[in-house]
Amino acid sequence: MESIYNKISEIEKSNKSAALCTIINTTGSTPRKTGTKMIVYDDGSIFGTVGGGSLEKKVINNAIETIKNKKPQVFKYVLTQKQGMGCGGTNEIFIEPITGISKLIIFGAGHIGKTLAKFAKQVNFSVTLVDDRQDIFDNFDTKNFQIILKKHKLAFEELKFDNNTYIASIMREHSFDREIIAYCAQQPYAFLGMIGSKAKIATSKKIFLSEKILTEEQMSTINWPMGIDIKCNTPEEIAVSILAKLIDVRSKLN
């Protein structure tokens, strides 16, 4: 059987999300003993077992919640007949999230977008660039990036969003940015940001509210204008500002 540690390594190198469940203490009669480990993926599938039955079902449910809130926790399970677990003992299981490489989706592969992609790759983001301009990637080495050469609305169909997804909208037209934000704000994400002046952001907020596209609560989690508040002008400086914000968010979530 494949080692559970190999599976953990695979998750850490991928874009998958999962949780590691380890039995840390038992009393009385239990199906598995201290040290037993099981991986639960965000879709509820598992690798390994902590004993099967209703115990395992409860552990899977708790693991999925742990993946969502990214907070490790110890859970105690009493194996009573009433709960369908008639062993009579207790299990304490430590459940901790296993986070894969953070995914960064950059909408817009202009000067800032491509510069941000290069910088983000160096600090261990998995980067996807979305742009529909046929010649936009000429003279750009794409081998380290996923490239989607489509209009952003068509690209939505190919993208998977989760709680480890970082989204940066840096489009050439304000209306495109608004379409991206309107869609992505309805998806799970770790970070959602849009580039633009304060006037552009104010206009976008008014449109979203007046047309009932997004609520105040939804907009409160968007980083706009995107990046940390420093004086910057060149594409490189703006990319650094955005990347600094991404790193700050990632460090607080992991």
N, C-alpha and C positions, 0 to 999 in steps of 0.2 A: 504493500500500500504506500502511496506517495506520502512523504513527510508533510506534516501540518506546517512545519517551518518553511518549506518550499512554497506552500500555498500563501503564507503570510508575505513572503518576499515577492511573489507574483502580484499580490494586491497592491503592495507598496510601490511597485514599479508601473502599475497600470492606472486607469481612471476609475477603477471600481471602488465601491465603498462596502465595508464589512465590519464585523465586530468579532473579537476573540473572547470566547467564554471559557473560563477556567474554574474548575471546582477547587476552592481553596480550603474548605473545611467540611467534614461530614460527621454526623452523630448517628448512632443506631444503624439500622439496615438501609443501605442505599444501593441503587443499581450500578453506579460507578464510583470510583474512589478519588481521593484528593490528587490533584495534578492532571486529571482528565481535561482535555481541551476539545473545543468545537468551534468552528468558524460559521458564522451566520452572515449571508450576503443580504444586500438591501432588498432583494426580491423574495426573501424568505427561504431560499435554498440553503443547504448546509453542507459542510465537510466535517466528518467526524460525528460523534454522538456523546451526549451527556446522560444517556439512559433511556431515551425514547419515551413514548407515551405522552401523557398530559404534562409531565414535568418538562419534557423537551419543547412542547408547544408553548408553554409559558416562557421558557428561556428564549425561544425564537422571538416571541412578541416583545419581550423586554430588550432584546438585542436590537431589533429594528428601531425601537424608540431611542436607544443609545446611539445608533448610527445617525439618527435625525438630530438629536440635541448635542452630539459630540462630547458627552460628559460621562466618563467612566463611573461605574457604580457597583457596589456589592449588593446582591439580592439573596434573600434567604427563602428557601422553599421547604415547606413542611409536607412530608410525603404521607398524607392521611388517606384513609379509605374514602372519606367523604369527597375528597378532591380527585378521586380516581387514581391515587398513587398510594397503594396499600403497603409499601415497604415499612412504614412506621418511623423512618429516620428523618434527618434534615440534611439539606445541602446548602452551603453558602457558595455562590458563584460570582466571581468577579468578571464583569463584562466591560470591555474597553473597545473603543472604536479603532479600526484600522483604516487609516486614510491613505488613499492613493495619491499620485501626483495631481496637484491642483490643475484644473483645466482653465485655460484662458482663451476665450473666443473674442477675436478682434474683428469688428465689422468696419471695413474700410482699410485698404492696403496702400494708402498714400504714404507720404514721407513719415508722418508720425506713427501710423499703424505699423509699418515695416520696422521702424526703429524700435518701437515698443516690443515687437515680436522678438527681435534679436536680443534685447536686454532681458526680457522675461525668460527666455530659454536658458540664459546663463544662471538664473536663480531658481531653476527647477520647476518652471511651469511647462505644462504641455500646451502648445499653442496652435490654435486654428485661426487662419486668416480667411475672411470672407470678402470677396469683391467680384463684380461682374465684368470689369474692364479687361478685355482680352490680352492687352499688352502690359498690364500693370506689374506682372512678375518678370518681365524681361530684365535681365541683368541682376536678378535677385535669386540667391541660392535657396531653393525651397525644400531641400532634402530633410531638414530638421523640423519641418512644419507640415501640418495638415492644411491643404489648400482646397477651398470650395470656390470654384469659379462660376458663381451664379448670382443672380439678384438675391438680395437678402431675404425676401419673402419665400423664395424657393429653397433657400438654404435652411430655413427653419425646419423643413421636413427631415433634413439629414442630421440635425444636431440633437444631442441628448443633454438635457439640463438636469442637474442635481444640486445637492447642497455643497458640493465642492467645485461648482462652476463659477468662474469669474468672467464678466462680460464687459467689454469696452466698446462703446459706439463712437466711431470717429469717421463718420461718413462725409461725403463731399457736398451733400445737400441736407439742410435742416429737416426737411420733411421726412427724409429717409431715417434720420436719427429718431424722430418721433415715432415712426412706425416700428422701429426696432425696440425702443423702450416700451411702447404700448404692449408689444407681444411678450417681451422677456420679463416684464414686471409680473406677468401672470404665471411664470414658471418658477421652479425652485432655483435658488442661486445663493452663492456666498457673497458676491459683489456684483452690482450693476451700476455702471457709470456712463455718463454722456459728456462729451467735450462741448465747450461753447462759452460764450460770454454770459455775464449775468443777465443781460437783456434777452438773449436767446433763451436762457433757461426760464426766465419769468414768463415769456410768451408761451413756451411749451407747457408750463404748468397751467396757465389760463386755459389753453386749448383742451388739455386733458380733463380739467374740472368742468368746463362749460359743456363739453361734449360727452361728459360722463364716461370717459375712457378709463381713468384711474381715480382713485380716492386720495384724499390727503394722507391717509395712513400708508397706502402703497407708495406714494411719492416720497414719503419721509425716509425710506430705506435706500433711495437712489442717491448716488454720489454725483452731484452736478452743481457747478462745474467740476469736472472730474480731475482728481489729483490733489496733492497737498498744496496749500496756499503759499507758493513762493513766486517771486518775480521771474518769469521765464519767457523766452521769445522763440528760440530755435526749435526745430522738431526734436532734436536730441534733449534739450532742456525740458520740453513739455513731456516727452516720453519718460524721463527720469522722475518728474513730478507724479505722473500716473503710476509708474512702477513702485515708487515709494509708498503710495497709498495701498496698492495691492499687497505689498509685503506686510504692511502694518495690519491690514485686515486679516491676512492669512495667519500671522503670528498670534493674533488674539483668538482665532477660532481653533487652532490646532493645539 
